[in-house]
Amino acid sequence: MKKKLKDKKILLPLIALLFIFFSCENNELDNNIRPLLNEKFNGKYEILSSISKAAVDLNNDGIESTNLLDENSMILFSTIEIRIPYKEERFFTEKEFVFSEFWPTENEQRLKTNEIITVYNTRFYNFYYDLYGNTLIGEFKDDLSSATFRKNITEDGKNTLIELKSIELLEDETIKVTVVRKLYTMNGWITAEIESLYKRFTPTT
């Protein structure tokens, strides 16, 4: 009986040491991969293109298009941010990151107007839309070619984002983002799948 107690006393510290060892090893992995992720992906991205699977008329001119930049100048204000956690933020796993998306959402003035809304080929602010931000937690796949997301999308009556289907990490600091979103058209609300390309313009967030 005494021998069994003695064996237990030896075994418990050994288990504790092994736990500490593997915890330190995991933390070291985190610290090793985060500088690489920071260099490759951290920063702000501006929109290059935005294509809807369904043709829509967003500006009340009677002409439908799949190119959303031809339908709404405010979409040129759309950006995404990817923030790689600092090494001190140990509650994130080694490949997790903070993903923020900003997109113009229709306000009451947009819902009330039937007039044609002029579209410009440059950023031009109008009073029919407000920029709305969504923040999600993503996790890079092992090959760093894409990512998955967790956390439910906010439903507050203003958010038009329904689903963030996927992001693909392309060459030349470009990212393809596919979402499902509500859009207000000349004929009322519709749900559309939208594929947008973004390019990094600064490595800081």
Rosetta blueprint (number, residue, H / E / L):
1 M L
2 K H
3 K H
4 K H
5 L H
6 K H
7 D H
8 K H
9 K H
10 I H
11 L H
12 L H
13 P H
14 L H
15 I H
16 A H
17 L H
18 L H
19 F H
20 I H
21 F H
22 F H
23 S H
24 C H
25 E H
26 N H
27 N H
28 E H
29 L H
30 D H
31 N H
32 N H
33 I H
34 R H
35 P H
36 L H
37 L H
38 N H
39 E H
40 K H
41 F H
42 N L
43 G E
44 K E
45 Y E
46 E E
47 I E
48 L E
49 S E
50 S E
51 I E
52 S E
53 K E
54 A E
55 A E
56 V E
57 D L
58 L L
59 N L
60 N L
61 D L
62 G L
63 I L
64 E L
65 S E
66 T E
67 N E
68 L H
69 L H
70 D H
71 E L
72 N L
73 S H
74 M H
75 I H
76 L H
77 F H
78 S L
79 T E
80 I E
81 E E
82 I E
83 R E
84 I L
85 P L
86 Y L
87 K L
88 E L
89 E L
90 R L
91 F L
92 F L
93 T L
94 E L
95 K L
96 E E
97 F E
98 V E
99 F E
100 S E
101 E E
102 F E
103 W E
104 P E
105 T E
106 E E
107 N L
108 E H
109 Q H
110 R H
111 L H
112 K H
113 T L
114 N L
115 E L
116 I L
117 I L
118 T L
119 V L
120 Y L
121 N L
122 T L
123 R L
124 F L
125 Y L
126 N L
127 F L
128 Y L
129 Y E
130 D E
131 L E
132 Y E
133 G E
134 N E
135 T E
136 L E
137 I E
138 G E
139 E E
140 F E
141 K L
142 D L
143 D L
144 L L
145 S L
146 S E
147 A E
148 T E
149 F E
150 R E
151 K L
152 N L
153 I L
154 T L
155 E L
156 D L
157 G L
158 K L
159 N L
160 T L
161 L E
162 I E
163 E E
164 L E
165 K E
166 S E
167 I E
168 E E
169 L E
170 L L
171 E L
172 D L
173 E L
174 T E
175 I E
176 K E
177 V E
178 T E
179 V E
180 V E
181 R E
182 K E
183 L E
184 Y E
185 T E
186 M L
187 N L
188 G E
189 W E
190 I E
191 T E
192 A E
193 E E
194 I E
195 E E
196 S E
197 L E
198 Y E
199 K E
200 R E
201 F E
202 T E
203 P L
204 T L
205 T L
